[in-house]
C-alpha cells in the first residue's frame, strides 16, 4: 500500500488540484472517497471533478505517494 500524507495547508490541496493527483477522503475514519480529483477548494470545501462536495472541517484528506 502506498504511503499517504494528510493534506492540511491550502498549498497541499492546490498542489493536488494543479497536478490532478488522486486523493482519498475519510469521514470519522470511514473512507468516503477514493481516487478523487480536486476541481476546486476554498477554506471550507473541497469540490471533486464529479461535483461532490466535502467539508474540510469534517473530513481527512490524504494524498497517495
N, C-alpha and C positions, 0 to 999 in steps of 0.2 A: 504494500500500500504506500502511495507517495506521501511524503511529509506534507502537512498542512500548516499554514500560518494564518493566524487571525488578522482580519482586516480591521484596523482601528481608526487610523488617520484618514482624512479626506483624500490625501495623496495616494493611499493604498487603494481606495475604491477607484480613483481616477486612473491609476495605472492599469487596473484590471479592465476598465472600460475601454481605454485607448487601444490596448493590445488585444482586446476581445478574448481575454483569458477566462476559462470557466471557473466558477466558484461553487462551493457548497454552502447551504444555508440551513441553520438549525434553530429550532424554537423549543426552548426548555429541554434541550438535549435530544430532541427528535428531529431527524433530518426531514426538512420540508422542501428542499430544492437541491438538485444535483446537476452539475454542468450548466449552471445558469450563467448567461452572458448579460452583463450590465449595459442597459441602454442609457440610463441617466441615474443621477443620485444628487441628493442635497443633504442638509443637516439632519433631516428626519427620515427620509425614504430612499430606498433603492428600487428602481424600476427595471424589470428584465426586458429583453427583446421580445418576449411573448406578452408583455403588458402586465405581468404580475407585479404587485407592489408589496414590499417588505419593509416593516418599521425597524429602523436601526436600533432603537432602544430596546426592542423586544427580541431581536434575533442575534445570533452569532454568525458571522460571515467568514468563511475560510477559503484561502487560495490553495490550489493544488500545486505543489512544486516538487 
